[in-house]
Amino acid sequence: SNGYVIKPGTKEQIVLVDCAGDRDNRGIEYQMSGEFGIDRAVSLSTEVRAIVLTIPYSAFETVAGHEVLRLIERIKQRFPRAFDDPNLDCVYVLVTKCSRIPNTTLNAVRTGNRFEEYVDQIDRYKKEQESSKEERETRQQLNDSEKLISLRKQQEAWEILKCIGNKGHICTLVSLESDSAKEKFLSKICEHRKQGLK
C-alpha cells in the first residue's frame, strides 16, 4: 500500500492510502504483501475517515455483479460494520473507465437509481421462484435454494450501492486527466464527515 498526504502542513493531516486491488494475479506473495500493507496502514492511523471503493463501470453492467460482490465481501472481512449506519456515511464509490458512457446512464449510477432497478429485478425473480417451489422435485428445490442464497447476496450488494448513491457518495471519474474532478472528489471525502468509521 502507498500513502499520499492530502493536506500537507495542516493541523489535521489526512493520508490517502492506495490499497492493493481485489485480487492480485501476480501470486500469493504479492497478495499477502498487499494485505499486510493494508493492516499496517490501518493500525498506524488514528481513525479511518473514509473508505473509497474504486470500481470500473463494466462491473455494473449485469445484475449478477460478481466483481461488486467480491469487493463488498472483502471490505466486510476487514471492516465488518462498514456498511451499517452511521458508518455508511464514510463509504464512497469512485466509478472509473466510463468515458464512453452516456451522461444519463452515469446519472442513474451516481444517484443509485441503476441499483434500485437491479434490486427490484431480483425481488421479482425471487417471488416467482418461491411461488412455484412446492411443485418442484427435491433436487431442483435444493438448486433453487442455493440460487436464492446467491440472489440474496446480490440484492444486498445492490442495496448497499443504492444507499451510497442516495447519499450522493458515488462519483464518476470520466477522465484521469481531470485535476478538477479529482480535487472535487478528495474535498468531498475530507470535508463531508468529521468522524471516521466506528
N, C-alpha and C positions, 0 to 999 in steps of 0.2 A: 504494500500500500504506500502511496505517496501523499504527503501533506502539503497544502498550499495555504499560506496565511492570507485571509481575505481582507482584514482590516489591520495592516501592519502599523505599529507605532501608536495605536489607540489603547485606551484603558481596557476595553473589552476585546481581547484577541480571539478572533474566530478562525479556526483552521478547517479547511475543506479537505477531507480525506478521500482520495480516489481509490476505491477498493477493487479487488480483482473481480472479473466477470463471473457470471453464473456458473459456468463450467470451463475451467482451463483445460484445453485439449492438448497441452504440452506434456502432460504426465502428472502422476500423483505428487511428485516432489514440488512442482510449481503450485499445485492446488493447496497442499499443506502449508507452503510458504505464504501463500495469499491469505489463508485462514489465520495463520499466526500473526500476520501483519495487521489484520483487522482487530484481533483480540488485543494486540499491543496498543493500537491506536485508541481503542475504546477505554482500556484500563488507564491510560495516561491522561485522558481528558476529564475535566471536572463535570461535564454533562454532555449528552448528545442533544444538540439543539434541533437537528432535523435529519431525516433520512430521505435521500433523493434516489428514486428508482429510475434508472436510465433504460428506456425500453424502445426498441425500433418499432416504427408504425406497423410493420408487417405482422407483429405479434397480436395485433388487434383485428386482423382481417377475418378470422374464423371464430366461431362461438366456442370451439374446443379450447383455444388459448393456452396450449401446453407450456409455452415459454413464460407466460404470465403466471401460471400456476406454480411452476418451478421457482420463480423468483419470489413470489409471496411466501411459499413454504420455507425458502431459505431465510428470509427475513424473520419469519416466525420462530425458527430454530434459534436464531441469535437474540432476537428481541421479542419474547413471547407475547408481550402486551402491546406491541407497536400499532396494531390495527384496532385497539379498543379506544373508546373515548376516555379521557381527552387526548390521548396520545396521537390519535389520527390527525389532530391539528398540526403535528410535526412531520407528517409524511407528504412528500411531493413526488410528482412524476414528471420526468423530462422525456418527451417523445422525440426521437431522432429519426433520421432517414425518411423525411416526409416532404421533401421539397417539391415533389410532383403530385402531391395530393391536393385536391380542390379545397379551398378555404371552408366551404360549407361542411365538408366531411370532417375537417380538422376541428371546426367549432363544435361538432357533435361529440368529438373525443374530449375536447377541453372542458365542456360543460358536464360530461358524464352521461349525456343522452344516449350515446352509442352503446354504452354498457347496460343501460336500463333496457334497451331493446333485447340484448342478449339474455338478461335476467328473465324477461317476460317469455322469451322463446323457450328457455329451459323449463320454466314453470308449466307452459302448455304441454310440452313433451312429457314431463313427469306425470301430469294429471291423466294424459292419455294412457300411459303405461300402467299406472295404478288402477285405473278403471277396468282394464282388461286382464289384470293379473290373475284373477281367480280361474280364468278359462285356460290358463297355460299349464303345461306339464311341469313337473318338479324341476327338471334340469333347466328348462327355459326360465323358470322363476328365479333360479339361482343366478343365471346370467343377467337377468333383468335387475336383480337386487345389486349386483356388482356394478352394473352400469349406472344405477340410481345413485350409488355412493359417489361415483366419479362425477355425475351431474351435479350433485350437491356441492362438491369441491369447486367445480367450475362456477356454479352460481354464487358461491361465497366470494370467489375471486372477483367476479364482475361487480358484485355488490360493494366490495371494498373500493374498487376503482370508481364506481358511480358516486360514492360518498366523497372520495378525494376530489372528483370533478365538481361536485356540488359546492365544495368549499373553495373552489377557484384555485386549486393547487396542481392542476395539470397544465403544463406549458409545452408548446411545440417549438422545437428549435429547427426552423426551416433551413437556416444557413449557419454553418460553423464559423463563417467569416464575420457574422454579425455581432460585433462587440456590444452594441446597444442591447440586443436581445439577451446576451449573457449577463450583462450588468444588471438589467432589469430583474432577471431571474434570481441572481445572487442577492440583490437588495430585498427581494420578497422573502427569501429564506431568513436573512439576517434580521429583518425588522418586524416580521409578522408576529413572532412569538418570543416572549422573553423567558419562557420556562421550557426546558427540554423534556425529553422522554422520562416517564415515571416508571 
